[in-house]
Amino acid sequence: YTAGETVEGLPAIAMELVPGDPLEDLLIVHPGGLPQEIVEPAFTQLGSALAALHAAGVVHRDLSPRNVMLDVPPGQPPKLKVLDF
């Protein structure tokens, strides 16, 4: 959300705290594959995020399950965020 310095003059960045788990961890927990009710909305969101990035001229260059955070709140659709730009 912001960047600057600490009181001691050290560089500092304040970023969003993203809830959920890395996709990498979820794939380990579900070795047979993620449940369909998670896969479809999550990967639709991932495709939309990548399309928006590419339309803006941004290429991630390190997209992996480790850099995709997936929040699956009970009774709600999953929410996906791409991390580590």
Buried (B, 14 or more C-beta within 10 A) or exposed (E): EEEEEEEEEEEEEEEEEEEBBBBBBBEEEEEEEBEEEBEEBBBEBBEEBBEEBEEEEEEBEEBEEEBBBBBBEEEEBBBBBBBEE
